Amino acid sequence: MILGLMEPSGLIERGGPLVWILLGLAFVGTVCVIERLFYFHRARINVGDLLVGLAHHIRRRAFAEAVHEAARAPGPVARVAHAALLRYYLPRQDLRDVVQEAGQLEVPQIENNVRAILGVALLAPLVGMLGTMVGMVETFQRVSEQGGFSGPGELSGGVFTALITSVVGLTVAVPMYVFYLYFLGRAKRLVHRIERAGIEMVHLISDAREESQFAPFRGEVSAGKAMPPPPLNATP
């Protein structure tokens, strides 16, 4: 009998129509989990290596190469760095605002479908409990219609049927909540990497600009570069 209940037909037959709702929640949660797994897999990038490569280009005043490398790298961290490089000529405060705005635009994509997974984890046990309560009401209603005379086997069978929805709801809710905690941690770490990369890009660009004049965006050498003063002749 237990093996029969594990089949979808057995669950629907014994658990009632609310099992369809639980199966629908399980389907929606599974789709969201798969989508988040692909997103975070594509967003994986070594932030340290990216910053080292961009810093090397910035110190050499090769801004075109830095922009090209940031545009080629995947993930939201590279997009924030790319936004900062495109506006390297701005003052430090304005550049910090650009980086902050670019990071804020990435947050909704990072948190996309995470709340949906949490919603499935919260709704599934509630729907299961509702199905159990409905099943219990129907069981005791049948007992009352028979004048209160019902055997232990019939009563236990009705209670067993009523508990199926709670079991299915918890089966859906537990893994979904685990995935929610996992994706929540991944999202927080990714937001921290974005903030770190943005701060580093602001410092790199501003410090390099303060040291000497940037080369133009297309790679021409600046003609107004300051030359060191000639050495003074030593007195005899």
VOTITI-50840 format. One record per residue (C-alpha): chain; residue in three letters; residue number from 1; z, x, y. Coordinates in nm, 4 decimals, padded with zeros to 6 digits. Each point is the difference from the previous one (the first is absolute). Layout:
BEGIN
  mol  type  seq         w         u         v
    A   ALA  NUM         Z         X         Y
...
This chain:
BEGIN
  mol  type  seq         w         u         v
    A   MET    1   00.0000   00.0000   00.0000
    A   ILE    2   00.0760   00.2842   00.2397
    A   LEU    3  -00.3390   00.1582  -00.0644
    A   GLY    4  -00.1590  -00.3356   00.0760
    A   LEU    5   00.1855  -00.0189   00.3290
    A   MET    6  -00.1318   00.3401   00.1020
    A   GLU    7  -00.3535  -00.1399   00.0018
    A   PRO    8  -00.1198  -00.1682   00.3230
    A   SER    9  -00.0672  -00.3269  -00.1824
    A   GLY   10   00.3518  -00.0031  -00.1409
    A   LEU   11   00.1556   00.0746   00.3374
    A   ILE   12  -00.1913  -00.2792   00.1724
    A   GLU   13   00.0666  -00.2444  -00.2806
    A   ARG   14   00.3737   00.0599  -00.0130
    A   GLY   15   00.0693   00.1067   00.3586
    A   GLY   16  -00.1884  -00.2636   00.1905
    A   PRO   17  -00.2347   00.0174   00.2998
    A   LEU   18   00.2243   00.2348   00.1971
    A   VAL   19  -00.1041   00.2778  -00.2391
    A   TRP   20  -00.3452  -00.0215   00.1620
    A   ILE   21   00.1600   00.0796   00.3347
    A   LEU   22   00.1824   00.2961  -00.1503
    A   LEU   23  -00.3189   00.1289  -00.1587
    A   GLY   24  -00.1752  -00.0361   00.3349
    A   LEU   25   00.2761   00.1976   00.1714
    A   ALA   26  -00.0281   00.2667  -00.2682
    A   PHE   27  -00.3761   00.0226   00.0586
    A   VAL   28   00.0386   00.0303   00.3784
    A   GLY   29   00.2715   00.2637  -00.0383
    A   THR   30  -00.2072   00.2009  -00.2469
    A   VAL   31  -00.3013   00.0004   00.2347
    A   CYS   32   00.2196   00.1180   00.2902
    A   VAL   33   00.1561   00.2741  -00.2130
    A   ILE   34  -00.3400   00.1321  -00.1108
    A   GLU   35  -00.1279  -00.0053   00.3585
    A   ARG   36   00.3039   00.1953   00.1249
    A   LEU   37  -00.0319   00.2549  -00.2790
    A   PHE   38  -00.3604   00.0708   00.0992
    A   TYR   39   00.0907   00.0165   00.3702
    A   PHE   40   00.2819   00.2499  -00.0388
    A   HIS   41  -00.2096   00.2046  -00.2411
    A   ARG   42  -00.2777   00.0273   00.2607
    A   ALA   43   00.2538   00.0782   00.2728
    A   ARG   44   00.1457   00.2984  -00.1866
    A   ILE   45  -00.0505   00.3159   00.2017
    A   ASN   46   00.1858   00.3263   00.0495
    A   VAL   47   00.1145  -00.0314   00.3598
    A   GLY   48   00.1040   00.3643   00.0184
    A   ASP   49  -00.3405   00.1285  -00.1033
    A   LEU   50  -00.1735  -00.2373   00.2429
    A   LEU   51   00.2148   00.1128   00.2922
    A   VAL   52  -00.0476   00.3670  -00.0861
    A   GLY   53  -00.3777  -00.0409  -00.0052
    A   LEU   54  -00.0067  -00.1937   00.3254
    A   ALA   55   00.2344   00.2485   00.1676
    A   HIS   56  -00.2317   00.2837  -00.0996
    A   HIS   57  -00.2950  -00.1716   00.1711
    A   ILE   58   00.2030  -00.0918   00.3076
    A   ARG   59   00.1227   00.3564   00.0537
    A   ARG   60  -00.3590   00.1217  -00.0243
    A   ARG   61  -00.1010  -00.2680   00.2544
    A   ALA   62  -00.2410  -00.1420  -00.2594
    A   PHE   63   00.0559  -00.3638   00.0803
    A   ALA   64  -00.3238  -00.1253  -00.1511
    A   GLU   65   00.0994   00.1468  -00.3376
    A   ALA   66   00.3499  -00.1474   00.0278
    A   VAL   67  -00.1374  -00.3465   00.0740
    A   HIS   68  -00.2429   00.0288  -00.2908
    A   GLU   69   00.2743   00.1060  -00.2426
    A   ALA   70   00.2320  -00.2816   00.1098
    A   ALA   71  -00.2790  -00.2572  -00.0309
    A   ARG   72  -00.0884   00.1234  -00.3476
    A   ALA   73   00.3569  -00.0172  -00.1350
    A   PRO   74   00.1087  -00.3353  -00.1499
    A   GLY   75   00.3061  -00.2044   00.0808
    A   PRO   76   00.1869  -00.1270   00.3067
    A   VAL   77   00.1512   00.3420   00.0816
    A   ALA   78  -00.3434   00.1498   00.0512
    A   ARG   79  -00.1075  -00.2983   00.2109
    A   VAL   80   00.2958   00.0475   00.2342
    A   ALA   81  -00.0795   00.3706   00.0317
    A   HIS   82  -00.3631  -00.0869   00.0668
    A   ALA   83   00.1019  -00.2385   00.2807
    A   ALA   84   00.2043   00.2765   00.1625
    A   LEU   85  -00.2811   00.2548  -00.0269
    A   LEU   86  -00.2510  -00.2311   00.1633
    A   ARG   87   00.2244  -00.0164   00.3084
    A   TYR   88   00.1175   00.3602   00.0159
    A   TYR   89  -00.0576   00.0113   00.3773
    A   LEU   90   00.2813  -00.2475   00.0773
    A   PRO   91   00.3432   00.1099   00.1247
    A   ARG   92   00.2817   00.0364  -00.2492
    A   GLN   93   00.1582  -00.3389   00.0742
    A   ASP   94  -00.3311  -00.1866  -00.0152
    A   LEU   95  -00.0922   00.1799  -00.3197
    A   ARG   96   00.3339  -00.1017  -00.1498
    A   ASP   97  -00.0763  -00.3622   00.0873
    A   VAL   98  -00.3412   00.0250  -00.1653
    A   VAL   99   00.1546   00.1346  -00.3188
    A   GLN  100   00.2673  -00.2699   00.0009
    A   GLU  101  -00.2548  -00.2769   00.0445
    A   ALA  102  -00.2208   00.1426  -00.2748
    A   GLY  103   00.3002   00.0110  -00.2335
    A   GLN  104   00.0961  -00.3578   00.0809
    A   LEU  105  -00.3504  -00.1137  -00.0911
    A   GLU  106   00.0431   00.1537  -00.3449
    A   VAL  107   00.3343  -00.1687  -00.0764
    A   PRO  108  -00.1417  -00.3483  -00.0790
    A   GLN  109  -00.2419   00.1526  -00.2498
    A   ILE  110   00.2811   00.1978  -00.1613
    A   GLU  111   00.2217  -00.3083  -00.0335
    A   ASN  112  -00.2837  -00.2273  -00.1084
    A   ASN  113   00.0811  -00.2091  -00.3124
    A   VAL  114   00.3459   00.1564  -00.0306
    A   ARG  115   00.1613  -00.3159   00.1349
    A   ALA  116  -00.2170  -00.2051  -00.2336
    A   ILE  117   00.1446   00.1895  -00.2966
    A   LEU  118   00.3497  -00.0665   00.1337
    A   GLY  119  -00.0885  -00.3675   00.0413
    A   VAL  120  -00.1064  -00.0231  -00.3651
    A   ALA  121   00.3200   00.1740  -00.1085
    A   LEU  122   00.2109  -00.2488   00.1977
    A   LEU  123  -00.1929  -00.3174  -00.0819
    A   ALA  124  -00.0434   00.0520  -00.3746
    A   PRO  125   00.3696  -00.0385  -00.0980
    A   LEU  126   00.0367  -00.2966   00.2369
    A   VAL  127  -00.2950  -00.1762  -00.1598
    A   GLY  128   00.1400   00.0854  -00.3415
    A   MET  129   00.3396  -00.1421   00.0950
    A   LEU  130  -00.1681  -00.3141   00.1317
    A   GLY  131  -00.1814  -00.0421  -00.3311
    A   THR  132   00.3265   00.0423  -00.1869
    A   MET  133   00.1736  -00.2627   00.2125
    A   VAL  134  -00.2891  -00.2421  -00.0452
    A   GLY  135   00.0041   00.0587  -00.3753
    A   MET  136   00.3746  -00.0570  -00.0179
    A   VAL  137  -00.0327  -00.3250   00.1945
    A   GLU  138  -00.2725  -00.1210  -00.2347
    A   THR  139   00.2073   00.0972  -00.3043
    A   PHE  140   00.3083  -00.1891   00.1112
    A   GLN  141  -00.2160  -00.2926   00.1086
    A   ARG  142  -00.1383  -00.0291  -00.3524
    A   VAL  143   00.3516   00.0183  -00.1386
    A   SER  144   00.1158  -00.2782   00.2316
    A   GLU  145  -00.2975  -00.2153  -00.0982
    A   GLN  146   00.1104   00.0281  -00.3623
    A   GLY  147   00.3421  -00.1316   00.0915
    A   GLY  148   00.1641   00.3412   00.0041
    A   PHE  149  -00.0627   00.0533  -00.3704
    A   SER  150  -00.1900   00.3229  -00.0564
    A   GLY  151   00.0279   00.2658  -00.2631
    A   PRO  152   00.0891   00.3607   00.0760
    A   GLY  153  -00.3457   00.1123  -00.1059
    A   GLU  154  -00.1794  -00.2273   00.2446
    A   LEU  155   00.2350   00.0906   00.2844
    A   SER  156  -00.0257   00.3738  -00.0616
    A   GLY  157  -00.3791  -00.0295  -00.0248
    A   GLY  158  -00.0150  -00.1665   00.3401
    A   VAL  159   00.2224   00.2647   00.1564
    A   PHE  160  -00.2078   00.2732  -00.1620
    A   THR  161  -00.3167  -00.1503   00.1455
    A   ALA  162   00.1605  -00.0232   00.3436
    A   LEU  163   00.0972   00.3682  -00.0028
    A   ILE  164  -00.3564   00.1193  -00.0643
    A   THR  165  -00.0948  -00.0161   00.3680
    A   SER  166   00.3036   00.2083   00.0989
    A   VAL  167  -00.0927   00.2636  -00.2568
    A   VAL  168  -00.3597   00.0109   00.1222
    A   GLY  169   00.1120   00.0102   00.3637
    A   LEU  170   00.2323   00.2945  -00.0579
    A   THR  171  -00.2680   00.1747  -00.2064
    A   VAL  172  -00.2320  -00.0222   00.3008
    A   ALA  173   00.2631   00.0757   00.2653
    A   VAL  174   00.1613   00.3147  -00.1427
    A   PRO  175  -00.3101   00.2252  -00.0174
    A   MET  176  -00.1272  -00.1363   00.3321
    A   TYR  177   00.3228   00.0927   00.1743
    A   VAL  178  -00.0122   00.3468  -00.1546
    A   PHE  179  -00.3545   00.0443   00.1320
    A   TYR  180   00.1130  -00.1254   00.3409
    A   LEU  181   00.2718   00.2665   00.0194
    A   TYR  182  -00.2483   00.2651  -00.1115
    A   PHE  183  -00.2634  -00.0956   00.2586
    A   LEU  184   00.2636  -00.0355   00.2711
    A   GLY  185   00.1061   00.3597  -00.0597
    A   ARG  186  -00.3605   00.1187  -00.0017
    A   ALA  187  -00.0667  -00.1837   00.3268
    A   LYS  188   00.3034   00.1508   00.1736
    A   ARG  189  -00.0943   00.3509  -00.1111
    A   LEU  190  -00.3576  -00.0501   00.1188
    A   VAL  191   00.1161  -00.1255   00.3407
    A   HIS  192   00.2246   00.3064   00.0267
    A   ARG  193  -00.2966   00.2269  -00.0763
    A   ILE  194  -00.2037  -00.1756   00.2690
    A   GLU  195   00.2764   00.0524   00.2570
    A   ARG  196   00.0373   00.3627  -00.1004
    A   ALA  197  -00.3725   00.0670   00.0200
    A   GLY  198  -00.0231  -00.1743   00.3381
    A   ILE  199   00.2828   00.2065   00.1495
    A   GLU  200  -00.1481   00.3214  -00.1366
    A   MET  201  -00.3436  -00.0813   00.1390
    A   VAL  202   00.1418  -00.0700   00.3461
    A   HIS  203   00.1845   00.3309   00.0007
    A   LEU  204  -00.2948   00.1980  -00.1348
    A   ILE  205  -00.2470  -00.1385   00.2508
    A   SER  206   00.2326   00.0172   00.2988
    A   ASP  207   00.1238   00.3521  -00.0784
    A   ALA  208  -00.3516   00.1298  -00.0530
    A   ARG  209  -00.1155  -00.1570   00.3250
    A   GLU  210   00.2857   00.1568   00.1902
    A   GLU  211  -00.0788   00.3461  -00.1362
    A   SER  212  -00.3580   00.0076   00.1204
    A   GLN  213  -00.2872  -00.2288   00.0858
    A   PHE  214  -00.1603  -00.1891  -00.2872
    A   ALA  215  -00.3554   00.0696  -00.0982
    A   PRO  216  -00.2252  -00.2997   00.0742
    A   PHE  217  -00.0327  -00.2615  -00.2713
    A   ARG  218  -00.3465   00.1135  -00.1118
    A   GLY  219   00.0962   00.3595  -00.0509
    A   GLU  220  -00.1201   00.1687   00.3181
    A   VAL  221   00.2068   00.2961   00.1148
    A   SER  222   00.1826  -00.0622   00.3240
    A   ALA  223  -00.1352   00.2215   00.2773
    A   GLY  224   00.3102  -00.0180   00.2128
    A   LYS  225   00.2273   00.1821  -00.2410
    A   ALA  226   00.2641   00.2086   00.1782
    A   MET  227  -00.0554   00.3741  -00.0323
    A   PRO  228   00.2899   00.2485  -00.0141
    A   PRO  229   00.0494   00.2028   00.3187
    A   PRO  230  -00.1320   00.3578  -00.0038
    A   PRO  231   00.2562   00.2746  -00.0640
    A   LEU  232   00.1397   00.1742   00.3056
    A   ASN  233  -00.0859   00.3652   00.0446
    A   ALA  234   00.2928   00.2298  -00.0626
    A   THR  235   00.1233   00.1949   00.3019
    A   PRO  236  -00.0185   00.3780  -00.0320
